[in-house]
Amino acid sequence: MELCQSPENVSLLFAQWRATLIYSYLQGCMGECYVNENDNPKSVQIVVADFVYYASILNIELV
């Protein structure tokens, strides 16, 4: 699990989501993101305050 270096790399995985907190992370306002790899993320976790959002392939290390 790695800290996401670029929100642009995960933005397509959350394109259909309508949660304001996800947009807050993608716009760089708040939160953190963890991925299985930065170059080509397939498992993503966005953490904003007490909320956690997952996208793509399940990865037990992110949970």
Backbone as XML, in Angstrom:
<?xml version="1.0"?>
<chain id="A" units="angstrom">
  <residue number="1" name="MET">
    <atom name="N" x="0.840" y="-1.163" z="0.000"/>
    <atom name="CA" x="0.000" y="0.000" z="0.000"/>
    <atom name="C" x="0.890" y="1.232" z="0.000"/>
  </residue>
  <residue number="2" name="GLU">
    <atom name="N" x="0.587" y="2.167" z="-0.863"/>
    <atom name="CA" x="1.375" y="3.393" z="-1.000"/>
    <atom name="C" x="0.460" y="4.607" z="-0.921"/>
  </residue>
  <residue number="3" name="LEU">
    <atom name="N" x="0.995" y="5.687" z="-0.435"/>
    <atom name="CA" x="0.281" y="6.950" z="-0.472"/>
    <atom name="C" x="0.202" y="7.405" z="-1.926"/>
  </residue>
  <residue number="4" name="CYS">
    <atom name="N" x="-0.958" y="7.772" z="-2.377"/>
    <atom name="CA" x="-1.152" y="8.192" z="-3.767"/>
    <atom name="C" x="-0.381" y="9.482" z="-4.032"/>
  </residue>
  <residue number="5" name="GLN">
    <atom name="N" x="0.422" y="9.493" z="-5.072"/>
    <atom name="CA" x="1.227" y="10.650" z="-5.419"/>
    <atom name="C" x="0.487" y="11.642" z="-6.312"/>
  </residue>
  <residue number="6" name="SER">
    <atom name="N" x="-0.536" y="11.168" z="-7.019"/>
    <atom name="CA" x="-1.233" y="12.039" z="-7.957"/>
    <atom name="C" x="-2.730" y="11.716" z="-7.987"/>
  </residue>
  <residue number="7" name="PRO">
    <atom name="N" x="-3.582" y="12.630" z="-7.544"/>
    <atom name="CA" x="-5.026" y="12.383" z="-7.590"/>
    <atom name="C" x="-5.547" y="12.114" z="-9.004"/>
  </residue>
  <residue number="8" name="GLU">
    <atom name="N" x="-4.868" y="12.624" z="-9.996"/>
    <atom name="CA" x="-5.295" y="12.389" z="-11.380"/>
    <atom name="C" x="-5.254" y="10.910" z="-11.738"/>
  </residue>
  <residue number="9" name="ASN">
    <atom name="N" x="-4.352" y="10.159" z="-11.106"/>
    <atom name="CA" x="-4.236" y="8.729" z="-11.401"/>
    <atom name="C" x="-5.461" y="7.941" z="-10.959"/>
  </residue>
  <residue number="10" name="VAL">
    <atom name="N" x="-6.182" y="8.427" z="-9.962"/>
    <atom name="CA" x="-7.337" y="7.691" z="-9.449"/>
    <atom name="C" x="-8.669" y="8.341" z="-9.816"/>
  </residue>
  <residue number="11" name="SER">
    <atom name="N" x="-8.639" y="9.487" z="-10.428"/>
    <atom name="CA" x="-9.878" y="10.217" z="-10.708"/>
    <atom name="C" x="-10.828" y="9.435" z="-11.610"/>
  </residue>
  <residue number="12" name="LEU">
    <atom name="N" x="-10.321" y="8.680" z="-12.568"/>
    <atom name="CA" x="-11.186" y="7.898" z="-13.450"/>
    <atom name="C" x="-11.901" y="6.780" z="-12.705"/>
  </residue>
  <residue number="13" name="LEU">
    <atom name="N" x="-11.265" y="6.237" z="-11.671"/>
    <atom name="CA" x="-11.893" y="5.161" z="-10.896"/>
    <atom name="C" x="-13.088" y="5.669" z="-10.094"/>
  </residue>
  <residue number="14" name="PHE">
    <atom name="N" x="-13.118" y="6.960" z="-9.816"/>
    <atom name="CA" x="-14.219" y="7.555" z="-9.050"/>
    <atom name="C" x="-15.090" y="8.452" z="-9.924"/>
  </residue>
  <residue number="15" name="ALA">
    <atom name="N" x="-15.021" y="8.316" z="-11.228"/>
    <atom name="CA" x="-15.740" y="9.200" z="-12.143"/>
    <atom name="C" x="-17.260" y="9.137" z="-11.966"/>
  </residue>
  <residue number="16" name="GLN">
    <atom name="N" x="-17.811" y="7.992" z="-11.645"/>
    <atom name="CA" x="-19.265" y="7.837" z="-11.520"/>
    <atom name="C" x="-19.777" y="8.118" z="-10.110"/>
  </residue>
  <residue number="17" name="TRP">
    <atom name="N" x="-18.884" y="8.358" z="-9.167"/>
    <atom name="CA" x="-19.282" y="8.614" z="-7.784"/>
    <atom name="C" x="-19.779" y="10.055" z="-7.655"/>
  </residue>
  <residue number="18" name="ARG">
    <atom name="N" x="-20.737" y="10.280" z="-6.771"/>
    <atom name="CA" x="-21.296" y="11.611" z="-6.560"/>
    <atom name="C" x="-21.083" y="12.108" z="-5.132"/>
  </residue>
  <residue number="19" name="ALA">
    <atom name="N" x="-20.122" y="11.557" z="-4.424"/>
    <atom name="CA" x="-19.865" y="11.949" z="-3.035"/>
    <atom name="C" x="-18.983" y="13.196" z="-2.995"/>
  </residue>
  <residue number="20" name="THR">
    <atom name="N" x="-19.432" y="14.192" z="-2.286"/>
    <atom name="CA" x="-18.709" y="15.455" z="-2.184"/>
    <atom name="C" x="-17.318" y="15.271" z="-1.589"/>
  </residue>
  <residue number="21" name="LEU">
    <atom name="N" x="-17.186" y="14.369" z="-0.623"/>
    <atom name="CA" x="-15.886" y="14.161" z="0.007"/>
    <atom name="C" x="-14.858" y="13.590" z="-0.972"/>
  </residue>
  <residue number="22" name="ILE">
    <atom name="N" x="-15.295" y="12.789" z="-1.916"/>
    <atom name="CA" x="-14.366" y="12.281" z="-2.937"/>
    <atom name="C" x="-13.877" y="13.437" z="-3.794"/>
  </residue>
  <residue number="23" name="TYR">
    <atom name="N" x="-14.778" y="14.307" z="-4.182"/>
    <atom name="CA" x="-14.374" y="15.476" z="-4.974"/>
    <atom name="C" x="-13.442" y="16.384" z="-4.175"/>
  </residue>
  <residue number="24" name="SER">
    <atom name="N" x="-13.655" y="16.465" z="-2.875"/>
    <atom name="CA" x="-12.769" y="17.266" z="-2.027"/>
    <atom name="C" x="-11.350" y="16.739" z="-2.074"/>
  </residue>
  <residue number="25" name="TYR">
    <atom name="N" x="-11.197" y="15.415" z="-2.050"/>
    <atom name="CA" x="-9.852" y="14.847" z="-2.165"/>
    <atom name="C" x="-9.281" y="15.095" z="-3.564"/>
  </residue>
  <residue number="26" name="LEU">
    <atom name="N" x="-10.048" y="14.797" z="-4.592"/>
    <atom name="CA" x="-9.553" y="14.919" z="-5.973"/>
    <atom name="C" x="-9.151" y="16.353" z="-6.314"/>
  </residue>
  <residue number="27" name="GLN">
    <atom name="N" x="-9.776" y="17.333" z="-5.666"/>
    <atom name="CA" x="-9.436" y="18.734" z="-5.900"/>
    <atom name="C" x="-8.321" y="19.224" z="-4.984"/>
  </residue>
  <residue number="28" name="GLY">
    <atom name="N" x="-7.832" y="18.347" z="-4.112"/>
    <atom name="CA" x="-6.707" y="18.693" z="-3.254"/>
    <atom name="C" x="-7.063" y="19.458" z="-1.996"/>
  </residue>
  <residue number="29" name="CYS">
    <atom name="N" x="-8.335" y="19.467" z="-1.626"/>
    <atom name="CA" x="-8.770" y="20.218" z="-0.447"/>
    <atom name="C" x="-8.512" y="19.494" z="0.862"/>
  </residue>
  <residue number="30" name="MET">
    <atom name="N" x="-8.795" y="18.183" z="0.889"/>
    <atom name="CA" x="-8.643" y="17.434" z="2.139"/>
    <atom name="C" x="-8.570" y="15.944" z="1.843"/>
  </residue>
  <residue number="31" name="GLY">
    <atom name="N" x="-8.075" y="15.205" z="2.824"/>
    <atom name="CA" x="-8.059" y="13.752" z="2.732"/>
    <atom name="C" x="-6.742" y="13.186" z="2.232"/>
  </residue>
  <residue number="32" name="GLU">
    <atom name="N" x="-6.694" y="11.864" z="2.251"/>
    <atom name="CA" x="-5.542" y="11.113" z="1.767"/>
    <atom name="C" x="-6.031" y="9.971" z="0.898"/>
  </residue>
  <residue number="33" name="CYS">
    <atom name="N" x="-5.149" y="9.471" z="0.085"/>
    <atom name="CA" x="-5.483" y="8.360" z="-0.798"/>
    <atom name="C" x="-4.352" y="7.339" z="-0.758"/>
  </residue>
  <residue number="34" name="TYR">
    <atom name="N" x="-4.735" y="6.073" z="-0.728"/>
    <atom name="CA" x="-3.769" y="4.977" z="-0.748"/>
    <atom name="C" x="-4.074" y="4.085" z="-1.941"/>
  </residue>
  <residue number="35" name="VAL">
    <atom name="N" x="-3.034" y="3.599" z="-2.578"/>
    <atom name="CA" x="-3.182" y="2.763" z="-3.764"/>
    <atom name="C" x="-2.262" y="1.551" z="-3.653"/>
  </residue>
  <residue number="36" name="ASN">
    <atom name="N" x="-2.532" y="0.543" z="-4.489"/>
    <atom name="CA" x="-1.653" y="-0.616" z="-4.497"/>
    <atom name="C" x="-0.348" y="-0.302" z="-5.229"/>
  </residue>
  <residue number="37" name="GLU">
    <atom name="N" x="-0.401" y="0.584" z="-6.203"/>
    <atom name="CA" x="0.795" y="1.075" z="-6.889"/>
    <atom name="C" x="0.473" y="2.410" z="-7.543"/>
  </residue>
  <residue number="38" name="ASN">
    <atom name="N" x="1.427" y="3.312" z="-7.563"/>
    <atom name="CA" x="1.183" y="4.661" z="-8.075"/>
    <atom name="C" x="1.128" y="4.751" z="-9.591"/>
  </residue>
  <residue number="39" name="ASP">
    <atom name="N" x="1.889" y="3.930" z="-10.288"/>
    <atom name="CA" x="1.937" y="4.030" z="-11.744"/>
    <atom name="C" x="0.630" y="3.604" z="-12.406"/>
  </residue>
  <residue number="40" name="ASN">
    <atom name="N" x="0.045" y="2.524" z="-11.907"/>
    <atom name="CA" x="-1.185" y="1.998" z="-12.498"/>
    <atom name="C" x="-2.077" y="1.457" z="-11.381"/>
  </residue>
  <residue number="41" name="PRO">
    <atom name="N" x="-2.745" y="2.336" z="-10.633"/>
    <atom name="CA" x="-3.519" y="1.878" z="-9.483"/>
    <atom name="C" x="-4.716" y="1.027" z="-9.881"/>
  </residue>
  <residue number="42" name="LYS">
    <atom name="N" x="-4.854" y="-0.102" z="-9.208"/>
    <atom name="CA" x="-5.994" y="-0.984" z="-9.439"/>
    <atom name="C" x="-6.848" y="-1.121" z="-8.189"/>
  </residue>
  <residue number="43" name="SER">
    <atom name="N" x="-6.296" y="-0.763" z="-7.037"/>
    <atom name="CA" x="-7.018" y="-0.757" z="-5.767"/>
    <atom name="C" x="-6.786" y="0.598" z="-5.117"/>
  </residue>
  <residue number="44" name="VAL">
    <atom name="N" x="-7.890" y="1.255" z="-4.753"/>
    <atom name="CA" x="-7.786" y="2.624" z="-4.251"/>
    <atom name="C" x="-8.631" y="2.795" z="-2.986"/>
  </residue>
  <residue number="45" name="GLN">
    <atom name="N" x="-8.082" y="3.541" z="-2.043"/>
    <atom name="CA" x="-8.797" y="3.892" z="-0.820"/>
    <atom name="C" x="-8.629" y="5.393" z="-0.596"/>
  </residue>
  <residue number="46" name="ILE">
    <atom name="N" x="-9.736" y="6.119" z="-0.518"/>
    <atom name="CA" x="-9.705" y="7.536" z="-0.186"/>
    <atom name="C" x="-10.247" y="7.693" z="1.230"/>
  </residue>
  <residue number="47" name="VAL">
    <atom name="N" x="-9.488" y="8.402" z="2.066"/>
    <atom name="CA" x="-9.877" y="8.625" z="3.451"/>
    <atom name="C" x="-10.038" y="10.129" z="3.665"/>
  </residue>
  <residue number="48" name="VAL">
    <atom name="N" x="-11.250" y="10.532" z="4.049"/>
    <atom name="CA" x="-11.533" y="11.924" z="4.364"/>
    <atom name="C" x="-12.280" y="11.929" z="5.693"/>
  </residue>
  <residue number="49" name="ALA">
    <atom name="N" x="-11.634" y="12.471" z="6.716"/>
    <atom name="CA" x="-12.199" y="12.491" z="8.073"/>
    <atom name="C" x="-12.540" y="11.066" z="8.505"/>
  </residue>
  <residue number="50" name="ASP">
    <atom name="N" x="-13.801" y="10.792" z="8.837"/>
    <atom name="CA" x="-14.219" y="9.460" z="9.277"/>
    <atom name="C" x="-14.761" y="8.599" z="8.143"/>
  </residue>
  <residue number="51" name="PHE">
    <atom name="N" x="-14.665" y="9.069" z="6.922"/>
    <atom name="CA" x="-15.238" y="8.365" z="5.784"/>
    <atom name="C" x="-14.145" y="7.732" z="4.939"/>
  </residue>
  <residue number="52" name="VAL">
    <atom name="N" x="-14.403" y="6.504" z="4.490"/>
    <atom name="CA" x="-13.446" y="5.767" z="3.662"/>
    <atom name="C" x="-14.184" y="5.270" z="2.425"/>
  </residue>
  <residue number="53" name="TYR">
    <atom name="N" x="-13.587" y="5.497" z="1.268"/>
    <atom name="CA" x="-14.176" y="5.084" z="-0.004"/>
    <atom name="C" x="-13.195" y="4.171" z="-0.731"/>
  </residue>
  <residue number="54" name="TYR">
    <atom name="N" x="-13.714" y="3.087" z="-1.279"/>
    <atom name="CA" x="-12.894" y="2.132" z="-2.021"/>
    <atom name="C" x="-13.362" y="2.081" z="-3.466"/>
  </residue>
  <residue number="55" name="ALA">
    <atom name="N" x="-12.425" y="1.825" z="-4.356"/>
    <atom name="CA" x="-12.786" y="1.660" z="-5.766"/>
    <atom name="C" x="-11.896" y="0.608" z="-6.399"/>
  </residue>
  <residue number="56" name="SER">
    <atom name="N" x="-12.435" y="0.001" z="-7.433"/>
    <atom name="CA" x="-11.754" y="-0.962" z="-8.283"/>
    <atom name="C" x="-11.644" y="-2.330" z="-7.616"/>
  </residue>
  <residue number="57" name="ILE">
    <atom name="N" x="-10.498" y="-2.962" z="-7.695"/>
    <atom name="CA" x="-10.310" y="-4.344" z="-7.246"/>
    <atom name="C" x="-10.054" y="-4.378" z="-5.733"/>
  </residue>
  <residue number="58" name="LEU">
    <atom name="N" x="-10.740" y="-5.288" z="-5.058"/>
    <atom name="CA" x="-10.562" y="-5.434" z="-3.617"/>
    <atom name="C" x="-9.129" y="-5.834" z="-3.292"/>
  </residue>
  <residue number="59" name="ASN">
    <atom name="N" x="-8.546" y="-5.139" z="-2.326"/>
    <atom name="CA" x="-7.196" y="-5.446" z="-1.853"/>
    <atom name="C" x="-7.256" y="-5.441" z="-0.330"/>
  </residue>
  <residue number="60" name="ILE">
    <atom name="N" x="-7.043" y="-6.587" z="0.281"/>
    <atom name="CA" x="-7.172" y="-6.714" z="1.731"/>
    <atom name="C" x="-6.201" y="-5.826" z="2.476"/>
  </residue>
  <residue number="61" name="GLU">
    <atom name="N" x="-5.060" y="-5.484" z="1.904"/>
    <atom name="CA" x="-4.097" y="-4.605" z="2.553"/>
    <atom name="C" x="-4.655" y="-3.185" z="2.726"/>
  </residue>
  <residue number="62" name="LEU">
    <atom name="N" x="-5.512" y="-2.763" z="1.830"/>
    <atom name="CA" x="-6.109" y="-1.434" z="1.950"/>
    <atom name="C" x="-7.184" y="-1.401" z="3.031"/>
  </residue>
  <residue number="63" name="VAL">
    <atom name="N" x="-7.842" y="-2.521" z="3.227"/>
    <atom name="CA" x="-8.904" y="-2.583" z="4.227"/>
    <atom name="C" x="-8.279" y="-2.620" z="5.601"/>
  </residue>
</chain>
